Every structure is written in structure tokens, then in C-alpha cells.
């Protein structure tokens, strides 16, 4: 593998790891926010007006922030039973085809979310919740998560094209056969 390609793949993997870290921190923040909301509502009969708004934003980052990292570590769902019956070459061709198709879908979503974030930034849109958060901020976070996922798919295609393992063996993923 050429040094430029190796550095690109390492950079993508590191960016996806940062996305997963952001998702983990968001999960922790979401849990703390919801626990605080339950306690304050239960004991003081007062609801935090921003809790619903920010829990929605955090949930989006939790759901999609680590998608690229999960892809590299074998954490996405597949039908292993069908894949185990294929030859290594057929498996690589199917994997590359599915990854390319997925890149098309994820790339389109990333483009659409980025366009939407720019549009709301230009318009100065704010949420209708009491905090009136500029909507482009959570939209940009979600767009970034999908950009990272698209980059992870590009890295996967490069690795498949070079004949390397597309996933880090024995990390996250398990199979149900």
C-alpha cells in the first residue's frame, strides 16, 4: 500500500473513532439529562424546558455518530449465513457492491443534511423550543456523522480493492448463524 493511501485510511479511521467518542459522550450526556429531568420533575414538579430539545439533538448524535467506527469494527448487522456460503472472491465482490451502494445512499444523505444545515445557517433559523437553539448546530452535527460514515465506506472500498481486511478482526462484531 502506498504511504498516501495508508495515511488516508488512518486519518479516516481516526476521524471515525472521534465520531464514536462524540457518540459515547452524547450518550452519557443524554442519560444525565434524562435522569436530571426525571428527578426534577418528580421531586419539584418542574420540567426543564430545554431537556426535550437537547435530548433530541443528543439522540441523533448517539444514533449516527459512531456508524463509521462500527463499520470498521464489524458492528453492523449482516446475514452471515448467506455470506459464509460464498467463496472469498465472491464475498469480496458482494461486499464491495453493497459498500458502493451504501456509499451512494449515505453520500446522498450526507449531502442533503449538509445542504440543509447551510440553508438554515443562512436563514438564521432557530428551534421553536424555549432555548431557540440555532438549528444549524444540531443539523451540522448530524451531517458530520453521515460524512464520517461515508468516509468509512470509502475506506472500506479502498481496503477491499487492495485485498486487505475491511474490518478489524475480533473487535466488536459478532455473528448469529
N, C-alpha and C positions, 0 to 999 in steps of 0.2 A: 504494500500500500504506500502511496506517495505521502510524504510528510504533510502536504497541504490538506489532503483528504483526511489523514489521521487527526490533524488539528481541528478540522471542521467537525468531525464526528465527536471528538472530545468536547468541543465547545457546545454542541447541541446537547450532548448528554449532561453537561454541567448546567446548562440553562433549564433543561427539563427537571433536574434534581432541585434547582431553586424553585421551580413551579410546584414541585411536590412539597417542598418545605413551606412554601406560602400556603398551600392547601392544608397542611398539618397545623400551622399556626392559626389559620382561619377556622379550622375545626375546633381547636382549643378555645378561641375567642367566641365562637358560636355557642359552645357548651357553657362557657362562663356567662355569656349574655342571657341565655335562656334560663339558667339556674338563678341568676340575679332577678330576672323578670318574674319567675315563679315565687321567689321569696318575697320580693317587694309587693307583688300583687296579693299574695296570701296573708301576709302579716300587716301590711299597711294600707291595703285596698287602694293602691295607687299603681297605675301602669306606666312604665317608662314609654313615652311617646315615640322614641326613636328605636326601641327594641325590635319592632316588627320590620321596620325599614332596613336596618342594618343586618338583621338575621337573614333577610332575603339575599342581600348582597354577598354575605359571607357564605351562604349555602351554594351560590353559583361558583365561587372560587373553590370551595371544598369539592364540589362535584367534578369540575373540569381542570383544576389547576395541576393535578398530578397525572393527567391522562398520558402525557408523553413519557413520563418516568415509568408508569405502569406498563406501557407498551414495550419499552426496552427491557423491563424486568419480568416479562411474561405474565403480567397481571390481568390481561384482557381475556374475555371468555372466547373459547373456540370449541369446535366439535372435534375433539381429539380422536374419537373413534373412527371418523371418516379419514382424518389425516394420517392415522397410523397405518392404514392400508396402502398408502401411496409410496412409490419409490422416492428416494431422496431428490432426484431431479424433478419429478412431477410435483413433489411437495414444495420445492423452491419456486417453480413456475406458478403454482397456485398461490403461494404466499406473496410473491411479487405482484401478481394480478390483483389480488384482494387488497394489498397495500396501496397499489396505484389507484384503484377505485376509491378506496377510503381517503386517500390524499385529495382526490378530486372533490369529494363531499366536504371533508374537513377544511380544505383550502377555500372552498366557496363560503362556508360558514365563517371562517376567519376574515375573509374579505368583507362579507356583509356586516359582520359585527364591527369591524374597524371603520367601515364607511358610516355606520350608524353612530358610532362614538364621535367621529369627526363632525357629523351633521349636528348632533346635539351640543357639541362644544361650540360650533359656530353660532347656533341659535341661542346659546346660553340657557338651555333647558334645565329646570330643577325638578326634583321629585315633588309630588303633591303631598307628601308626608310633612309633618311639622318641621322637621330638620331642614327641609328644602335643599337636600344634597344636590350638587351639580351632577346630573345624570351621566355625564360623560365619564366620570371617575369609575363607577362600577362597570359601565359598559366597556371601558378600556381594559379593565382587569379581566373581564370575560373574553374580550378579543385577544388579549395576550395569551390567555390559557389555550385558546384554539390555534394561535400562531405557533406556540410551543408544541402542540400536538401535531400540527402539520410538519414542523421541522423534524419531529421524531419519526414521522412516516417517511420523510425524505432520507433520513439517516438509515432507516430500515431498508429502504430500496437500494441505497448505496451499498450497504453491507451484503444484501442478498446478491447484488450484481458482482461484488468482489468475491463471493463464495464464503464469506465469513458468517459466524453465528449472528443471527438477527437479534437474539436475546441473550442476556447474561444467564448462563445456566444455574439452576438451583438457587434462585434468589427469592422471588415472590410467588410465582405462578405454581399452581398445582393442577392436576387433571382429574377429571371424573370420567372413568372409562366404563 
